[in-house]
Amino acid sequence: MYGEDVLAGNWRRRKTIPEVDAELDLVVEDAGSGFCGAVVGFEYGAVVLEDRHGKRRNFPLALAAFLLDGQPVTLRKPVRPTGTAARRRTASGSIAVDGVRAQVAKASRIWVEGIHDAAMVERIWGDDLRIEGVVVEPLDGIDALAEAVRDFGPGPGRRLGVLVDHLVAGSKESRIVAAVTSPHVLVTGHPYVDIWQAVKPERLGIRAWPVVPPGQPWKEGVCASLGWPTRRRCGATFCPKWIATRTWRLRSSTRWSGSSTSRQSDRAVRHRDGLSRQRARRGAAQN
């Protein structure tokens, strides 16, 4: 009638509190304060939690100090593998191939509009491209792109990938690109008027980026439409930092089309210039 005997067994034994690795983005609640947030790092032996409003607090890794799915847990700092178990990765995320010397530069090239964008491509995909012997070169504007492509002389063993900035439909850039018709050239680019548009609107709490009338500076029009600070603060300091703060934890899901288009240009150039060899080496490294 009353169920099991409450005095049966070792009833004085304390319940075991499970230990859980405090991996990044793990959402837990501090049992004492009720503060709920995701793990974003560690400082001075404490775990750093960030709530949905972007507020951060530090909490000591004490016994049974947190709740996970409503149950008490003890968080611990993850132990990272060392030695041969940890595979080094390149800046692009691919598995690094150690002991392979960079090849002599091939005839194929990747042109990137703007010296800063070219430096970014080199910084992210440089290790991969050096293995294949493909050189990244900055392109100072695309007004004379068709002529530059003709001078380059693309062919089966001399392929060319071009990464254009602000390749917006109906723009002057799109008409210039349409004039390049060689089957051995791939021209691509990101479709944004301003790089802010690369951030998904929902990450900023808005449904969509406002449509700014022609002739009005895009950033000023966006700030005015959304009630954000004026350009005096917005264009130089406040808004870029605020946008970065709201999106950095979701960087894997907000990588802008420039990243995919850069990879597309990269693949087009490397396809017949030894890409299969690199894939074979990566497969061997994974095995």
PALOKE-760969 format. One line per field, with one value per residue (C-alpha): residue number from 1; residue in three letters; x, y, z. Coordinates in steps of 0.2 Angstrom, whole numbers, plus 5000, padded with zeros to 4 digits. Layout:
# residues N
nr <- c(NUM_...)
rest <- c(ALA_...)
c1 <- c(X_...)
c2 <- c(Y_...)
c3 <- c(Z_...)
This chain:
# residues 287
nr <- c(1_2_3_4_5_6_7_8_9_10_11_12_13_14_15_16_17_18_19_20_21_22_23_24_25_26_27_28_29_30_31_32_33_34_35_36_37_38_39_40_41_42_43_44_45_46_47_48_49_50_51_52_53_54_55_56_57_58_59_60_61_62_63_64_65_66_67_68_69_70_71_72_73_74_75_76_77_78_79_80_81_82_83_84_85_86_87_88_89_90_91_92_93_94_95_96_97_98_99_100_101_102_103_104_105_106_107_108_109_110_111_112_113_114_115_116_117_118_119_120_121_122_123_124_125_126_127_128_129_130_131_132_133_134_135_136_137_138_139_140_141_142_143_144_145_146_147_148_149_150_151_152_153_154_155_156_157_158_159_160_161_162_163_164_165_166_167_168_169_170_171_172_173_174_175_176_177_178_179_180_181_182_183_184_185_186_187_188_189_190_191_192_193_194_195_196_197_198_199_200_201_202_203_204_205_206_207_208_209_210_211_212_213_214_215_216_217_218_219_220_221_222_223_224_225_226_227_228_229_230_231_232_233_234_235_236_237_238_239_240_241_242_243_244_245_246_247_248_249_250_251_252_253_254_255_256_257_258_259_260_261_262_263_264_265_266_267_268_269_270_271_272_273_274_275_276_277_278_279_280_281_282_283_284_285_286_287)
rest <- c(MET_TYR_GLY_GLU_ASP_VAL_LEU_ALA_GLY_ASN_TRP_ARG_ARG_ARG_LYS_THR_ILE_PRO_GLU_VAL_ASP_ALA_GLU_LEU_ASP_LEU_VAL_VAL_GLU_ASP_ALA_GLY_SER_GLY_PHE_CYS_GLY_ALA_VAL_VAL_GLY_PHE_GLU_TYR_GLY_ALA_VAL_VAL_LEU_GLU_ASP_ARG_HIS_GLY_LYS_ARG_ARG_ASN_PHE_PRO_LEU_ALA_LEU_ALA_ALA_PHE_LEU_LEU_ASP_GLY_GLN_PRO_VAL_THR_LEU_ARG_LYS_PRO_VAL_ARG_PRO_THR_GLY_THR_ALA_ALA_ARG_ARG_ARG_THR_ALA_SER_GLY_SER_ILE_ALA_VAL_ASP_GLY_VAL_ARG_ALA_GLN_VAL_ALA_LYS_ALA_SER_ARG_ILE_TRP_VAL_GLU_GLY_ILE_HIS_ASP_ALA_ALA_MET_VAL_GLU_ARG_ILE_TRP_GLY_ASP_ASP_LEU_ARG_ILE_GLU_GLY_VAL_VAL_VAL_GLU_PRO_LEU_ASP_GLY_ILE_ASP_ALA_LEU_ALA_GLU_ALA_VAL_ARG_ASP_PHE_GLY_PRO_GLY_PRO_GLY_ARG_ARG_LEU_GLY_VAL_LEU_VAL_ASP_HIS_LEU_VAL_ALA_GLY_SER_LYS_GLU_SER_ARG_ILE_VAL_ALA_ALA_VAL_THR_SER_PRO_HIS_VAL_LEU_VAL_THR_GLY_HIS_PRO_TYR_VAL_ASP_ILE_TRP_GLN_ALA_VAL_LYS_PRO_GLU_ARG_LEU_GLY_ILE_ARG_ALA_TRP_PRO_VAL_VAL_PRO_PRO_GLY_GLN_PRO_TRP_LYS_GLU_GLY_VAL_CYS_ALA_SER_LEU_GLY_TRP_PRO_THR_ARG_ARG_ARG_CYS_GLY_ALA_THR_PHE_CYS_PRO_LYS_TRP_ILE_ALA_THR_ARG_THR_TRP_ARG_LEU_ARG_SER_SER_THR_ARG_TRP_SER_GLY_SER_SER_THR_SER_ARG_GLN_SER_ASP_ARG_ALA_VAL_ARG_HIS_ARG_ASP_GLY_LEU_SER_ARG_GLN_ARG_ALA_ARG_ARG_GLY_ALA_ALA_GLN_ASN)
c1 <- c(5000_5014_5027_5045_5052_5061_5073_5078_5096_5109_5098_5112_5123_5123_5118_5132_5133_5139_5154_5152_5165_5161_5162_5159_5140_5135_5120_5119_5111_5120_5111_5114_5109_5098_5109_5107_5119_5131_5149_5160_5177_5187_5195_5206_5199_5181_5169_5162_5143_5134_5115_5104_5105_5124_5128_5142_5147_5160_5157_5168_5169_5162_5154_5136_5136_5126_5110_5110_5092_5086_5098_5113_5130_5148_5157_5175_5187_5189_5206_5212_5221_5240_5253_5249_5231_5228_5228_5233_5221_5224_5216_5203_5198_5206_5218_5236_5247_5264_5280_5274_5284_5275_5275_5283_5270_5259_5252_5235_5231_5217_5214_5205_5199_5206_5222_5214_5202_5217_5227_5211_5211_5229_5227_5213_5217_5236_5242_5230_5235_5254_5252_5244_5256_5242_5246_5234_5236_5227_5217_5216_5198_5189_5185_5198_5195_5191_5207_5217_5209_5214_5232_5233_5228_5218_5218_5217_5233_5232_5215_5210_5198_5192_5184_5175_5169_5150_5145_5127_5114_5111_5127_5141_5152_5139_5140_5159_5159_5147_5160_5172_5167_5182_5177_5194_5189_5177_5172_5162_5159_5147_5130_5130_5129_5138_5147_5134_5122_5132_5126_5109_5095_5088_5105_5102_5084_5077_5066_5076_5089_5079_5079_5088_5083_5096_5106_5106_5121_5117_5123_5114_5098_5099_5102_5088_5076_5080_5082_5101_5113_5117_5132_5143_5143_5137_5149_5165_5163_5147_5137_5151_5157_5138_5135_5151_5147_5130_5137_5154_5147_5138_5152_5151_5133_5135_5150_5146_5144_5162_5168_5159_5163_5181_5181_5172_5185_5198_5191_5189_5208_5214_5202_5215_5230_5232_5217_5214_5232_5228_5212_5221_5234_5220_5211_5227_5230_5212_5215)
c2 <- c(5000_5012_5005_5001_5002_5019_5011_4997_4998_5010_5026_5037_5036_5052_5053_5054_5071_5068_5078_5086_5094_5112_5112_5129_5133_5121_5129_5127_5137_5142_5134_5148_5163_5156_5164_5154_5155_5146_5142_5154_5152_5151_5165_5163_5145_5150_5146_5161_5160_5172_5173_5177_5196_5195_5197_5188_5181_5171_5156_5145_5126_5121_5104_5103_5121_5120_5113_5104_5100_5103_5091_5096_5093_5098_5106_5103_5111_5100_5092_5094_5079_5081_5074_5063_5062_5080_5084_5101_5111_5125_5142_5136_5121_5107_5094_5101_5090_5090_5087_5092_5106_5120_5117_5129_5141_5135_5145_5146_5161_5168_5186_5195_5213_5223_5221_5218_5204_5196_5196_5188_5174_5171_5171_5158_5147_5150_5134_5124_5135_5133_5114_5116_5129_5142_5160_5174_5191_5207_5215_5234_5236_5227_5241_5233_5215_5209_5216_5209_5192_5192_5197_5183_5170_5157_5139_5121_5122_5140_5143_5159_5162_5180_5186_5202_5213_5219_5208_5215_5210_5224_5234_5240_5226_5213_5220_5220_5202_5196_5201_5188_5172_5161_5143_5143_5158_5158_5175_5176_5187_5192_5199_5213_5232_5233_5219_5222_5212_5197_5195_5186_5198_5186_5187_5205_5203_5210_5202_5208_5222_5238_5242_5259_5270_5274_5289_5287_5280_5263_5263_5279_5273_5257_5266_5278_5264_5253_5267_5263_5277_5290_5288_5299_5284_5270_5270_5272_5263_5258_5248_5237_5232_5229_5218_5208_5205_5199_5187_5181_5166_5161_5163_5146_5149_5167_5165_5176_5171_5178_5163_5151_5161_5161_5142_5141_5151_5141_5125_5131_5135_5119_5106_5101_5107_5093_5094_5076_5073_5084_5075_5059_5065_5072_5055_5047_5059_5056_5037)
c3 <- c(5000_5005_4992_4996_5014_5015_5028_5016_5009_5011_5012_5020_5004_4995_4977_4965_4956_4938_4931_4914_4903_4901_4882_4872_4869_4883_4891_4910_4925_4940_4955_4967_4957_4943_4930_4914_4899_4887_4891_4881_4890_4906_4916_4932_4935_4933_4919_4909_4905_4893_4893_4878_4881_4879_4898_4905_4922_4930_4941_4951_4946_4962_4967_4961_4957_4941_4933_4917_4910_4928_4936_4947_4939_4942_4928_4924_4911_4896_4894_4876_4868_4866_4855_4840_4845_4841_4822_4817_4806_4794_4796_4783_4794_4784_4791_4790_4779_4788_4780_4762_4754_4745_4726_4713_4707_4693_4679_4686_4697_4709_4707_4722_4720_4734_4743_4760_4753_4744_4761_4769_4756_4758_4777_4777_4762_4761_4767_4755_4740_4744_4743_4726_4720_4716_4719_4725_4717_4722_4708_4708_4702_4688_4676_4664_4669_4651_4645_4659_4656_4638_4643_4655_4641_4651_4645_4650_4660_4664_4674_4682_4697_4700_4717_4714_4728_4728_4713_4714_4701_4689_4694_4684_4691_4685_4667_4667_4673_4660_4646_4653_4643_4644_4649_4659_4670_4684_4691_4707_4722_4736_4732_4745_4744_4761_4771_4785_4774_4776_4794_4795_4801_4814_4823_4826_4831_4814_4801_4786_4781_4776_4757_4756_4741_4728_4731_4750_4759_4764_4782_4785_4778_4788_4804_4801_4796_4812_4824_4827_4831_4818_4806_4817_4830_4818_4804_4814_4831_4838_4826_4819_4837_4842_4826_4829_4847_4843_4829_4835_4844_4829_4817_4810_4804_4798_4787_4773_4754_4752_4760_4749_4734_4738_4740_4723_4715_4724_4718_4700_4699_4708_4700_4687_4696_4709_4720_4719_4726_4741_4744_4744_4757_4768_4767_4772_4787_4793_4792)
